Structure formats: C-alpha cells, structure tokens
C-alpha cells in the first residue's frame, strides 16, 4: 500500500530500457482485438463474455466474490493490489489473472466504480492498454437479472510485458511543482465538507458525487464536458486528481475527466494522506461551522 | 461512453408526477447563469453587477468564502412533490453537501455549492419545475402559505391557489425586479396558523356575505427593528387581491428608501410616514391601479388562479363551519415510540378520516437519503401525493388515512425521520448562522440542534405543558430564525469579558404568530453555552409556579406582562433568578464557555457584507 512512488523512482532507468523493447514488439504486431472505451456498457460486456473475449475483474472483497459474481469474472480484491502495488507486483497480478497484453479487461465493484477505477488505473499505469470500467455496479447488474455465477474462475498464467506510463502518474513533488502552474489544475475528489476543512493549496474541488448518474458510475460524456466547461477547465489543461488516502475516489475522477475528453490526466495515488504525513502545506477554512449543516 | 441504460428496475424515481409538477423554473435561465459566471471569471462583468444578477437568481454568497454559494430554492406555498424532493436529493449529493436545509420561509436551501456549478443545479431544478429565481435580491421572495391551508378545520377556504397565483403573477414581473429591498407575502389559513403580522403583506382569509376575501395586513416584518403589520381595511374581497398587491408594490417602489440599506424595507416607510398616511396613499393607488389595469394583465392573473384552483379540487373537502381547534389524536399511553410520535406529530384534518403527519427535522436539515425516503412516504401514503414544508423547518405530509399511520411511522423512524415533538417546544428553530451566513455572529444552527436533542433526551415532548410553545434562534439580530415570534427567542451577538470575546444570545419572551401575533420582548443577555441551563431553569420555575393547567407560553406571556402569580411576577424577578446561572468563570478556569458551539477555537465575531440586499 505504501510502496508505489519510491520503487518507481528507483527503477525508472531499468524500466525505460525495457519499455523500448516492449514498444518495438507491440508495434510490429497488429492488434488482434478491438479496443474498449473507458467505460464498457452492459450489452458490450455480455457479448464479450459470450464470445469468451474478455477478462472480467471483480475487485470487491473475496467473500463477496464467492457469494456470486459476474460470469467468468476473476477475483482481485482492491486491498490485495494495494498491499503491494509496485509495478512488478501489478504485472505479477496480471500474469496470474491470465491477462496478457492484448486481453480486453473490464473491471467492476460495488462502490460506485471507485475501487474498479483504482485497479483500472494501476493496470493502465503498468502498460495494459485495453481496460475499461463496467458502467454499472455489481448490485445493479444483479438487480437487472443478468448472468452471475458462484464458481471461482482461474485462468492459465500468462506473461504481460511492463511499459510504465508516467504520463498518468503524479507524486507529492510533482504536485508541488504544479501548484503555481496555471496550465495545471489540481482536483480534489473528496466530498465538499472534507475539502472545505483542508485541502492541497490551489486545488479545486470536484467531488466524486458529481460524476455519477443515477444508473451509471459515470455521467455521459457531454454532461461531464459541460461541467468542465462551467469550471473553466480547458480540454488542453493538464489535470492531477487526488482524494483522501489511496486514490479510489480520484481514480474515478481520472476516468471521468478522460471521458470528458481531457487527454492529459494524472492521478496522485498516495493522495492527501501522504501529503499530510509529509507535513506539506495545506489550506484550511475555519471561518464557518459548515459541518453543523449536515443532517448525517 | 456506454449508451445510457433505461431499465426501469434501476430507477428509484418513478417519474409519474413529472408532468404534474408546476412549472416555475426555466431551463434557459440555467444557461444564461453559466454564461454570466464565465464572463465574471473573465473579468468582463464587474463584481457588483454580477452580484446583483446572482442574487436575483437565488444564489447567495457563502460565509467569508465567495467561491461558494447557497442556492435558495423557492417552494411557493411550501407545496412540494416527491420528484422535486428526489431531484433536490440528487442535486445536493452532486453539488452541495449531501443535506438540504428547510428555511423559516418555506424555501429549501442547498449550501456550499461551487459558484461554477450553480447553473447545473438550476438546470436540475428546472427539470422538475422548481426555481430559485427571485429567492434573494430586491424583489418578491417566496410566497408563503400556511401548511394547513386546505386541511385546516378553521379555514373559511383554501388560500393555496391565491398564494400561488400571486407568486406566479409577480415572478419575473418587470414591476418588481428592482424594488428598494426584498418584499414578502404570507398567507394564512385561519387566524391562528400563519405569519401574517410579520410580512410586508399578510393575508388572513375570511368570507363576508358569501364573498371570499382577506384581512390584509401591511408593513410588518422582522429584522434589526421589527414591526407588526397594520390592517388595511375590514374586508378586502378576493376580486381586489391583485390590485391591492400591485398598488402596495407600486407605492413601495416609488416611495421606499433606496439610500439607507438599514431602513429600506417597506415597514420603515410605513413607520416614517405613519400608517394613516400610508393607508390613504395606498387606497388611492389602488383606485388608480384598478382604473388602469389592462385586460390581459387581469386575465393572466385569473388564469393563474383558476389553474391553482383546479389543482386543488381533486380532493373533495367537507368543511366544518364552527371554529374548532385542530384536534390531536390522543393515545392514552405514551409508552411506545409510536404513541409518543402520534401525540405530537399527527393532527386531524377537516376532511374526516384524514390526518397530517409532521416530519420533525433538526433545525431544518435533512440528508439526501432521507429526502428520498420522504418522497417514497408521500407516494405511498398521501392521497394528495405532495407535502408542505413549514416555517418551523419541518415537513407536513397530509391526507394520510388513520390505518396507515403505523406504517408511516415505521418507515420514517427507520430512517431517522420519526422524532416526536413537532408541535411542542422540542422542535427548535435555528437559522443557518455561522454555518453559512456572512452576517451571523453565532452558531445558532448548532445551538438549535443541541437544544432539540437535549429536550428529546429529557422527554419534554411527552409533557403537554410544552405544546404550542416555541424556541426560535437567530445567529444575529436580523431575525431569519424569527426569534421575535417565539415563546422564548434568542438572537446571537458578542461581548467582551476581560480580554476575551464571548458568544452571547439576547433572550426574548412572549412573541407569537397568527393574526394576533405579538413581538417578543428582550429580557437579558446570556452566554451561548449557558442558554440550555437558562431554559431548563425557566422550565423548572414554570412547573413550580404556574397556575392550574397553564401552558408554558401562557405563563411566559403573563410574566412578560408583569402578571405572574408566584414568586416570579415579572421580567425583573426572572432576571434575578437567572443572573447567578449566567455568570461566567474566568477564561483560564473554563475556556469552553468562551468558545461557540461547533468549534474548538476561541470565539471571534467575524462577519462580512450581507447578501440579503442586492
């Protein structure tokens, strides 16, 4: 859970060498399967499952997976990924789940897409291209009466290459440099009252609750685009998202911003928890007792 | 992204009543607002101009932080549908704090909304017919109507259609877009229920010789200086309601003070030129209005009125002629939570067999999930499929059948909405105070919640002596908490003890609402953290000294008029009794008394420019 940024820095050079090799190999090979959108709709997933052309990943807790999951899904509890999320470990996970470079991956959870987003981001980070979030939660999938099963699925081990994508990653140092750069926008994905209490200086608040619709983990692209336009966010801006602790809510924001058409989005996976533990500056707002307005 | 799913099974909102939502909001106003925000952010619109525009559209700046807004959703007559409540729930979750706040003037407020997101909230509101247009600013604010209108046993007729016709006639009407200051209409259902003496125009329905009409009160209002409204004439027939309203607004628009922000409400005009003169001018103005009013204008109002009437004829009513008090279902034992709730939260309607059910909130706050439960409850149990919000910051679900009451309670109480005490002193009113308002000095909101939970803990709702009494708290002298019409009212302030600042409240006694409503009298100042002790001490002495079955509000009224029968005869005796309680230990000995509720830092009185006047 706490070893993402450091190992990456240490291994930066080694990885880069590998990357070159990998890229060459990939480029010479024509893609064998179509690519997925960032969010996969129900019908597409059902078709892919029927054709046996997708690896479905369930990131809920293991016991929930055992009680029932989407047909053909494998289990990868988020906690398992976070417990050791350096790039090599993530590649190991991919290998064990039978996910090779060209496998289409669709990820779901029961936490409005936030956990799925964090896992999907990690897969992207280590170089898996074809990964999407399922547009609904497991609960809604079940309510719709769609195909579920109880048996644990296992697929034969494969070998995924590593190709780290630093363009979607930010650490505390990166944030600090971005704070006074007007082309870079730092987005806090936590709820409004948490943001008001304290946040990274110069960040803007787009609570994760803004991003979903009643029936889908994300609103439609035109709506998300309009939200960004309202906020004065340009599609060409670079955006860095963070949230409270492990990058789940901000992972969802990552995919929402991508969906809105913003190409350069980064996630600060260690988020505000690390920021505070490093003793970095924060903005606090103490002039109002806004917590007392909540009926919670 | 994926195409949207329209499988019904995932939709909690049954959009059945979408078409029947009355249309107050306009989608295009949302886009217009979004564009203005952009211009403002690009410095193409100056701050004052933008502020005026923002307020006219119902977005109020938040406390000491102009990045965020409070959106005041108008609910004309307090009348609201399940789809509207559900929409407010999801808008609050998406753009606000996940809770909504019921104001003392039947608005529903969403707080701490990012200025750039306000247009999205407007868009959502317009989808269900709602608007926040002219909820702030120098114009006609939300038109209030008694939440019992249509079901009150003592009403001569249902005033709801009139309240809505007036609201509709003046919304976006050029004659009231730039008044000297805000302007408020309050309709009651009977002489008892309603806030008619503290509005610019207060209306009590009455029938004379078979003709519907009103007793119209003008020039009332609460604030730093409060006034009780004056009766215009013995009887104003319904046919003259529109011309009387237009005449009042025209006169105020012409003569009202546009210079001094502190004295530009109509009540100051009335007080400065004197009631007789104002009355004379108004009656003349009305003749002018009636002689010149155009047929299309008159017709459009009549159209609004008829639509409103039609909406309300679906449920037949068998009105009782004689004056009776709203009966409360009395259950002999108050042992179970259900009977406890039944005693204070359920009232019989004039329609036999039907009951109105109060949902007691804490100082008007309700979460998004609770709003959804409330919506389900209305759909499931209310024959009219609507609810009203109340100036006591609660909701009233009406037209519930007796045999459904246990189910209603079960549903509500399972979701934190089944608290008893709605028609007793337990249901404490508190404005938003320092949780959101620039003008607030103290956290009146939290104090109201603290008092309510203490009272529930002490089972005060079970005690019939506290029925019909109220506690209302404002965070400053400006009276959004309506402290001047409470049995015991409080307004926030600050004082210095030694070198330390202390949050304090001025306590008032014996205010009341209704047609005979009176303003409370200031008694003494009390440190914020001593308010609860003081109130409990008053209760203790009330129990000892009251005569017969006297209720708290009756006893307080006697004391405030110097007619007490026991040891405490008047206000001075009361002060003497309370003085020892309000004494504060030194800061070093008890620093907690020098902090306001809801904060762990020492108290500082911080305010900024009010957002109330545009």
Interface residues (C-beta under 8 A of the other chain):
Chain A: X37 X38 X39 X40 X41 X42 X43 X44 X135 X136 X140 X143 X144 X145 X191 X192 X193 X196 X205 X207 X209 X210 X213 X214 X215 X216 X218 X220 X221 X226 X227 X230 X231 X232 X259 X285 X286 X287 X288 X289 X290 X291 X292 X293 X294 X295 X296
Chain B: X1 X2 X3 X4 X5 X6 X7 X9 X10 X11 X12 X13 X34 X37 X38 X41 X62 X63 X64 X65 X90 X93 X94 X95 X96 X97 X98 X99 X101 X111 X112 X114 X116 X117 X119 X120 X361 X362 X365 X366 X367 X370 X416 X432 X433 X434 X435 X436 X443 X445 X446 X449 X596 X597 X598 X599 X601 X606
